[in-house]
Amino acid sequence: MDVDLRVEFDDSDKYDLPGPGAAFQSVVYRLKVKSSSIPENIQKLINHAERGCHTAQSLRQPVPVIIETEIIPD
């Protein structure tokens, strides 16, 4: 299997310009599967893997993002 992951986002926020913000606007996984299995079994495996993918699930649902900082003096 070969996976190509692509995201789209507006980088205007990075330059302090007006825009939609720095969040991804889309995420596309392109899968190329070389297998002798029947397509139905391959799709079942992909569905199972997707349900267990923390990244995909976190992108689908808003989750709190917490930044914890500890400053250690020199």
C-alpha positions in Angstrom: 0.0 0.0 0.0 1.1 3.5 -0.8 -0.4 6.5 1.0 -0.2 10.1 -0.3 -1.6 12.6 2.2 -2.4 16.1 1.0 -3.9 19.1 2.9 -5.1 22.5 1.8 -5.0 25.5 4.0 -4.8 29.3 3.6 -1.5 30.7 4.9 -2.7 34.3 5.1 -2.9 34.1 8.9 0.8 33.2 9.0 1.5 36.6 7.5 -1.1 38.5 9.6 -3.4 39.0 6.6 -7.2 38.6 6.7 -8.3 35.1 5.8 -10.0 32.0 7.1 -7.2 31.1 9.5 -4.5 28.5 9.5 -6.7 25.4 10.0 -6.7 22.8 7.2 -9.6 23.3 4.7 -9.4 19.8 3.5 -7.4 16.6 4.0 -7.1 14.0 1.3 -5.7 10.5 1.7 -4.9 8.8 -1.6 -4.4 5.0 -1.2 -2.9 2.8 -3.8 -3.3 -0.8 -2.9 -1.6 -3.7 -4.6 -3.2 -6.9 -3.5 -4.6 -10.2 -4.7 -7.5 -9.9 -2.3 -11.0 -9.1 -3.5 -11.9 -5.4 -3.4 -14.6 -5.9 -0.7 -12.0 -7.3 1.7 -9.6 -4.5 1.0 -12.3 -1.9 1.6 -13.2 -3.7 4.9 -9.5 -3.4 6.0 -9.4 0.3 5.0 -12.6 1.0 7.0 -11.3 -0.8 10.0 -8.0 1.1 9.9 -9.8 4.5 9.4 -12.0 3.8 12.5 -8.8 3.3 14.6 -6.9 6.2 13.2 -6.6 8.9 15.9 -5.5 11.6 13.5 -8.5 11.1 11.2 -11.0 10.9 14.1 -9.5 14.0 15.7 -9.7 16.0 12.4 -13.4 15.1 12.1 -14.4 16.3 15.5 -13.4 19.5 17.4 -11.1 18.6 20.2 -9.6 20.9 22.8 -6.0 21.9 22.2 -4.0 22.6 25.3 -0.6 24.2 25.3 1.2 23.6 28.5 4.4 25.7 29.0 7.2 25.3 31.6 9.8 28.0 31.4 13.2 26.8 32.9 15.6 29.7 33.5 19.2 29.5 32.4 
